[in-house]
Amino acid sequence: MARKEKYLLDSNGIDKREIGYYSTPEFVANFITDKMLEIKSDGNSVLDPCVGREELLKYFFDKDIECNGIDVFRHKESYKCNFIQKDFIDFYSDKKTNAFFNNFEVLNYDYYIANPPYNCHEVDYIKNNKEYLKKIFDPIGVHNMYSMFVSSIIDCAKQDSVIGLLTYDSFLTSKAHENLRKKIISQCSIHYLVLCPTDLFLTQGADVRTCILILQKGKNNQNYIKTLNRPLNSSNFKKSLINDKFDIIEEPDLILNSKFDNNEIVVSLASELRELFKNERVGDKFKCITGISTGNDSKYLSKEQSKDFKYPFYKNPGSRKFYTEPDAFLTTSFLEENLKIKNFMVRNKNLLFKEGITCSSMGVEFSACYLPPNSTFGVNANIICSKNDIWWLLSYLNSSLVTYLVRGVLNRSNMITSGYVSRIPIPDFDKSSKGILSDYAKEAYIEAKKNKSVNIILDKIDNLIFEIISAKNTTREEIKNFNQNVIKLT
C-alpha cells in the first residue's frame, strides 16, 4: 500500500510540516520575553533565528530593543524587525567553516529567542545533507533540526547573553541527545525549565511535547533553577506561568549523572525517588536483552503453531500485565534464516529459550509478563533471571512506580528499549518483601490468565513498594496522577 502524503496547511496555504513552523501562543511568548528581561535588564539587541511571523519579538519591540530576525521562508510581506531571508543552519555552517584556526566568532546580540522547527521535513533535509552536517555538528549529532538550532545558538551566543527557547523536549532524556545535554549543562546557566502541555499547539494541528528552556551563556550566573512538570492542559499551564508556580531546585537535582545514567535532565523528581537512582539497576543483577528481528514478520511469524512455525514468540505485551499469550510463532528454521538472510538477526542466541520476563516496548504504559521457558522473543526488552527472582521482579515492574520511572524520568517517549529497562533502579527489598511481592505476582498471573482484573493486586503492590521506599503522600499522589494520565504527562 502506498504511503499517503500528509499536509497541514496554514491560512496562507503553506504546509506547516514542510517548513516546521508553528505559531507561538502569545501568553508563552510574553512569559519567555518577560523572564529573559528579568534575567538581563540592560540588553540592547535580540535575534530570532527562525522568526516566523515575529510572535516572539512583540514584547521586545515594546521595550525599544533592536530586533533582528532570520528565517528560511518569508512568512509576511513586511517585517518590523531587521529581517534576513536565510537558512540559519547555513548561516551557522558558513561561520563555523570559515572560522580562522577554529576560533569561532560569536555574535553580539544580548538575547536570543526561538521556537526552532521540529517536524518530518527535517528527515529529508538531514538525509540530503547528512555527511556535511555531521562534520559541522560533531559531536552533537544531526538527529533532528531543533537540536542543531539549539547547539548553533549556544555557539553563537556571547558571554552572559540570554537564550529563550520553546522547543521539542526529546533532548531531555533521549540517549541520542546526551552530548547536547552535556553542552547545555557545561556551557550555560539554566534559569527555567518548564514542560508544556501536549495541547499547546493542538489548535494548529500538532500534538507535540515541548518545553520552555531559558539559559544564560556561561556558568557564572548559575543559581537556583525554576522548573514545572507537564500540566494536564493549557489552561492550568497558563495559570502556573501567570502565578509563578514553579519548583525551585539546584542544578545537581536536575541531572541524573551516575555511572549508570546519561546526564538525563529530569523535572520535579521527588527526593526519595532521586535516592533510588543510587541503587543497583535491573541490568546490574539480570541479563536485560533483545532477541530476534525477522525483517519480514509476515513471512517468518505465524498466528498458528505448526511444525514449520514451532516456537512461541513474544514481542510486545503492550498493556498486558503478568500473563500474555505468545504474539505469534516463529519459523522453525530461524537459525538457518539468520545465516542466509541479511536483515534476519538473532541476538543473544545463548539466552533464547530461557525463562524470564518479557516487557512492553511501545504503548501508553509500561508492563511486564512472565516469559515461559522454550520461548523466543523480539527486540523488546526481555529479562532473563532465575525462578527465585522472576516473581518479585514481575510485581515491581508492573508497579505504578516503575511506569513513572520509565516513562516520566528515564525516557519521555512511548518506545522503551532494553537499555532503558536495564537502568530501572531497584529498591532495597528484603527477603520478606520479595516473598510478599512474589505471592502477589503469582496471584495476579493466575487472574490475568483467566482474563480477570488484577487492579486490586496492583494496588497492594503499589502500597507495599511505597512503604518500602518511604514515599511521601505528595509523591504517591504524583505517581498515581501520572499513571492515570500517561499520554498527557509523559
C-alpha positions in Angstrom: 0.0 0.0 0.0 1.4 3.4 -1.0 2.0 5.8 1.8 -0.3 8.8 1.7 1.2 12.3 1.6 0.2 14.3 4.7 -0.3 18.1 4.6 -1.0 20.6 7.3 -1.8 23.9 5.6 -1.9 27.3 7.3 -4.2 30.2 6.4 -1.8 31.0 3.5 -1.9 27.5 2.1 1.6 26.7 3.3 2.4 23.2 4.6 3.5 23.6 8.2 5.0 20.1 8.1 7.2 21.2 5.2 8.7 24.3 6.9 8.3 23.2 10.5 6.6 26.4 11.6 4.0 26.6 14.4 2.9 29.9 15.8 3.9 30.5 19.5 0.9 31.3 21.7 1.0 34.9 22.9 1.0 34.1 26.7 4.0 31.9 26.1 5.9 34.5 24.1 5.2 37.1 26.8 6.3 34.7 29.6 9.6 33.9 27.9 10.5 37.5 27.0 9.5 38.8 30.4 11.7 36.3 32.2 14.6 37.0 29.8 14.4 40.7 30.6 14.3 40.0 34.3 17.5 38.0 34.0 19.2 40.7 31.9 17.6 44.1 32.0 20.3 46.1 30.2 20.4 44.4 26.8 20.1 46.3 23.6 19.6 43.7 20.8 17.8 40.4 20.2 18.0 37.8 17.4 15.3 35.3 16.5 16.9 32.8 14.1 13.6 31.3 13.0 11.5 34.4 13.3 8.3 33.2 11.5 5.7 36.0 11.9 7.6 37.7 14.7 5.4 36.4 17.5 8.4 36.1 19.9 9.6 39.6 19.2 6.5 41.6 20.0 7.4 42.3 23.6 11.0 43.3 22.6 9.5 45.8 20.2 7.6 47.4 23.1 10.8 47.7 25.0 12.6 49.5 22.1 15.2 46.8 21.8 16.8 46.3 18.4 15.1 43.3 16.9 16.7 41.0 14.2 15.1 38.0 12.5 16.3 35.2 10.2 14.0 32.7 8.5 14.4 30.4 5.6 10.8 31.4 4.5 9.3 34.9 4.2 6.0 34.4 6.2 4.8 38.0 5.7 5.2 40.9 3.3 6.9 43.3 5.6 8.7 42.8 8.9 9.1 45.2 11.8 12.5 43.6 12.7 15.6 43.7 10.6 14.8 40.6 8.5 17.1 38.4 6.5 15.7 35.5 4.5 18.3 32.8 5.0 18.6 29.3 6.4 20.1 29.8 9.9 21.8 26.4 9.8 23.6 27.5 6.6 24.4 30.8 8.2 26.0 29.0 11.2 27.7 26.4 9.0 29.4 29.2 7.0 30.6 30.9 10.1 31.9 27.6 11.5 33.6 26.5 8.3 35.3 29.9 7.8 36.4 30.2 11.5 40.1 31.2 11.5 42.0 28.5 13.3 38.7 27.2 14.7 38.3 30.5 16.7 34.5 30.8 16.2 33.4 34.4 16.3 30.3 34.9 18.5 27.6 37.3 17.6 27.0 40.5 19.5 23.3 40.0 20.5 22.2 40.3 24.1 19.2 38.0 23.7 18.3 35.0 21.5 14.8 33.8 21.3 13.5 31.0 19.2 10.9 28.3 18.6 13.0 26.1 16.4 11.4 23.8 13.7 10.7 20.2 14.7 8.9 18.2 12.1 9.0 15.4 9.5 10.7 17.8 6.9 13.9 17.6 8.9 14.3 14.0 7.9 14.7 14.8 4.2 16.9 17.9 5.0 19.2 15.9 7.2 19.2 12.9 4.8 20.2 15.0 1.9 23.0 16.8 3.7 23.9 14.3 6.3 27.7 13.9 5.8 28.3 17.6 5.6 26.1 18.3 8.7 27.7 15.6 10.7 31.1 17.4 10.3 29.5 20.7 11.3 27.6 19.3 14.3 30.1 16.9 15.7 29.7 15.7 18.5 26.2 16.9 19.0 24.9 14.8 16.0 22.2 15.5 13.4 19.3 13.7 14.9 16.8 16.4 14.0 16.5 20.1 13.2 15.7 21.6 16.6 18.8 20.1 18.3 21.0 21.7 15.6 19.3 25.1 16.1 19.8 24.9 19.9 23.5 23.9 19.5 24.1 26.6 16.9 22.5 29.3 19.1 24.7 28.4 22.1 27.8 28.6 19.9 26.8 32.0 18.5 25.9 33.5 21.9 28.3 35.8 23.7 29.1 35.5 27.4 26.1 36.4 29.6 23.7 36.7 26.7 20.2 35.2 27.5 18.7 32.4 25.4 14.9 31.8 25.5 13.7 28.6 23.7 10.3 27.0 23.1 11.4 23.6 21.8 10.7 19.9 21.4 11.8 18.2 24.6 13.1 14.9 23.5 16.6 16.2 24.2 15.9 15.9 28.0 16.1 12.1 28.1 16.9 10.6 24.7 20.3 8.8 24.6 20.9 10.3 21.2 21.0 13.8 22.7 23.4 13.1 25.5 26.1 15.4 24.0 23.6 18.2 23.6 22.6 17.9 27.2 26.3 18.0 28.2 26.8 21.1 26.1 23.9 22.9 27.7 25.0 21.9 31.2 28.7 22.8 30.7 28.3 26.0 28.7 25.2 27.6 30.1 23.5 28.6 33.3 19.9 27.2 33.4 17.3 29.6 34.8 14.0 28.0 33.7 12.9 24.5 32.5 9.2 24.4 32.0 7.4 21.4 30.4 4.5 22.5 28.3 1.1 20.6 28.0 0.6 18.4 25.0 -2.4 20.5 23.8 -0.4 23.7 23.5 -0.3 23.5 19.6 -3.4 21.4 19.2 -5.4 24.2 17.6 -2.7 24.2 14.9 -3.0 20.5 14.3 0.1 19.5 16.2 0.2 17.2 19.3 3.8 17.6 20.4 5.7 17.6 23.6 7.6 20.8 24.1 9.3 22.8 26.8 10.4 26.3 27.7 14.2 26.5 28.3 15.7 29.8 29.4 19.5 29.8 29.5 22.4 32.3 30.0 25.7 31.7 28.2 28.4 30.9 30.7 28.3 29.3 34.2 28.8 32.5 36.2 25.1 33.1 36.6 24.0 29.6 37.7 21.8 29.8 40.7 18.5 28.2 41.5 16.5 26.7 38.7 12.8 27.2 38.3 11.0 24.1 36.9 7.5 23.0 36.2 6.4 19.5 35.4 4.0 19.0 32.5 0.5 20.3 33.3 -2.6 18.4 32.1 -3.8 21.3 29.8 -3.0 24.8 28.6 -5.5 26.4 31.0 -3.6 25.0 34.0 -0.3 25.8 32.3 -1.2 29.5 31.8 -2.3 29.8 35.4 1.1 28.4 36.6 3.0 30.8 34.4 1.0 33.8 35.5 1.2 32.9 39.2 4.9 31.9 39.1 4.1 28.4 40.4 7.4 26.7 40.0 9.6 24.2 41.8 12.9 25.8 42.8 15.9 23.4 42.7 19.7 23.5 42.4 21.4 22.3 39.3 22.6 18.9 40.7 18.9 18.0 41.4 18.1 18.5 37.7 20.5 15.9 36.3 21.0 12.1 36.5 24.8 11.8 36.4 25.7 8.5 38.0 27.8 5.9 36.1 24.5 4.2 35.0 22.9 7.3 33.5 23.4 9.6 30.6 23.0 13.1 32.1 19.3 13.0 31.7 17.6 16.2 32.6 14.7 15.4 35.0 11.9 17.7 36.2 10.2 17.6 39.6 11.7 14.3 40.8 10.9 13.8 44.4 13.9 13.4 46.7 13.0 9.8 47.8 12.8 8.8 44.1 16.1 10.5 43.3 17.7 8.4 46.1 16.5 5.3 44.3 18.9 6.1 41.4 21.8 5.5 43.7 20.7 1.8 44.0 21.6 -1.2 41.8 19.8 -1.3 38.5 17.9 -4.1 36.8 20.8 -4.5 34.4 23.3 -4.9 37.2 21.6 -8.0 38.6 20.0 -9.6 35.5 20.5 -10.1 31.8 18.4 -7.5 30.1 18.4 -8.3 26.4 16.7 -8.2 23.0 16.2 -11.1 20.7 15.1 -11.6 17.1 14.2 -9.2 14.4 12.9 -11.1 11.3 12.9 -8.2 8.9 9.7 -9.7 7.5 7.2 -10.7 10.2 4.5 -11.7 7.7 6.9 -14.3 6.3 8.6 -15.7 9.4 5.8 -15.4 12.0 2.5 -17.2 12.1 -0.5 -16.8 14.3 -0.9 -20.6 14.4 1.6 -23.1 15.8 2.7 -25.9 13.4 5.8 -27.9 12.5 7.0 -25.0 10.3 6.3 -22.4 13.0 7.2 -24.2 16.1 8.5 -21.6 18.7 6.3 -19.3 20.8 7.4 -15.7 20.0 6.9 -12.7 22.4 7.5 -9.3 21.0 5.4 -6.7 23.0 2.9 -7.4 25.8 1.6 -3.9 25.3 -0.7 -3.1 28.3 -1.0 -6.8 29.3 0.5 -7.5 32.7 1.8 -10.7 34.4 0.4 -13.1 31.8 0.2 -12.9 28.0 -0.2 -15.4 25.2 2.6 -15.5 22.6 2.2 -12.8 19.9 3.0 -15.3 17.2 5.0 -18.4 16.4 8.5 -18.2 14.9 9.6 -20.1 11.9 11.3 -23.4 13.0 14.2 -22.7 10.7 15.0 -19.3 12.3 18.7 -20.2 13.0 19.2 -21.1 9.3 17.4 -18.0 8.2 19.8 -15.9 10.4 22.7 -17.3 8.4 21.1 -16.8 5.0 19.1 -13.5 5.3 20.9 -10.3 5.8 18.2 -8.5 7.8 17.1 -11.6 9.8 19.0 -11.1 13.0 19.2 -13.4 16.0 20.8 -11.7 19.1 21.8 -13.4 22.3 21.4 -16.9 21.0 22.7 -18.4 24.2 19.8 -16.9 26.2 17.0 -17.9 23.9 14.6 -20.5 25.4 15.4 -19.3 28.9 12.7 -18.5 31.5 12.3 -14.9 32.5 10.2 -11.7 31.9 9.1 -10.1 28.7 8.5 -6.3 28.7 6.4 -3.9 26.6 8.4 -1.9 24.0 5.7 0.5 22.9 2.5 1.7 24.4 0.9 4.1 26.9 2.0 2.3 30.0 5.0 0.1 30.8 4.2 -3.6 31.5 5.8 -6.9 32.1 4.7 -10.6 31.7 6.1 -13.9 32.6 8.3 -15.4 29.8 7.9 -19.2 29.8 10.9 -21.5 29.0 11.4 -22.7 25.5 10.2 -19.4 24.1 11.7 -16.9 21.7 11.3 -13.1 21.8 11.7 -10.0 19.7 13.5 -6.7 20.0 11.5 -5.6 23.1 13.3 -5.8 26.4 13.5 -9.3 28.0 14.9 -10.1 31.4 16.5 -13.5 31.9 16.5 -14.4 35.6 16.1 -17.4 38.0 12.8 -18.6 39.4 13.8 -17.1 42.8 13.7 -13.6 41.2 11.1 -13.8 38.5 8.0 -13.2 40.5 9.0 -10.4 42.9 10.6 -8.6 39.9 7.5 -9.1 37.9 5.5 -7.4 40.7 7.9 -4.5 40.8 8.0 -4.0 37.0 4.2 -3.8 36.9 4.0 -1.2 39.7 2.9 2.4 39.2 6.3 3.5 40.4 8.1 1.7 37.5 5.8 3.2 34.9 6.6 6.6 36.4 10.4 6.0 36.5 10.4 4.6 32.9 8.0 7.0 31.2 8.4 10.1 33.3 12.1 10.1 34.2 14.3 7.8 32.1 12.7 8.3 28.7 9.7 10.6 27.9 8.6 8.6 24.9 6.5 5.5 24.1 9.5 3.5 22.9 11.2 1.7 25.7 14.3 -0.3 24.7 16.2 -2.8 26.8 18.8 -0.1 27.5 16.2 1.9 29.4 14.8 -1.1 31.2 18.3 -2.2 32.3 18.6 1.2 34.1 15.5 0.9 36.2 16.6 1.3 39.9 15.7 -1.5 42.3 14.5 -0.6 45.8 16.1 -2.3 48.8 13.7 -5.2 49.0 14.5 -7.6 51.9 13.7 -11.3 51.8 10.3 -10.8 53.4 9.2 -8.1 51.0 10.4 -10.1 48.0 8.3 -13.0 49.3 5.2 -10.9 49.5 5.7 -9.4 46.1 6.3 -12.9 44.6 3.0 -14.1 46.1 1.2 -11.0 44.6 2.7 -11.7 41.2 1.7 -15.4 41.2 -1.8 -14.5 42.2 -2.0 -11.8 39.5 -0.7 -14.2 36.9 -3.5 -16.7 37.7 -6.1 -14.0 37.5 -4.7 -12.5 34.3 -4.6 -15.9 32.7 -8.4 -16.2 33.4 -8.8 -12.7 31.8 -9.8 -11.2 35.1 -8.8 -7.8 36.5 -5.6 -7.5 38.5 -6.2 -3.9 39.7 -6.7 -4.8 43.4 -3.5 -6.8 43.4 -1.7 -3.9 41.7 -2.9 -1.6 44.4 -1.4 -3.9 47.0 1.9 -4.0 45.1 1.9 -0.2 44.9 1.2 0.2 48.6 3.9 -2.2 49.7 6.5 -0.6 47.4 5.6 2.9 48.6 6.1 1.8 52.2 9.5 0.3 51.4 10.8 3.4 49.7 9.2 5.7 52.3 7.2 7.6 49.6 5.6 10.8 50.9 1.9 11.3 50.3 2.6 14.0 47.7 4.9 11.6 45.8 2.3 8.9 45.9 -0.3 11.3 44.5 2.0 12.5 41.8 2.8 8.9 40.7 -0.9 8.0 40.8 -1.8 11.1 38.7 0.9 10.3 36.2 -0.3 6.7 35.7 -3.8 7.9 35.1 -2.7 10.5 32.5 0.4 8.9 31.0 -0.2 10.3 27.5 -0.7 13.8 28.6 2.0 13.9 31.3 4.9 12.0 29.7 
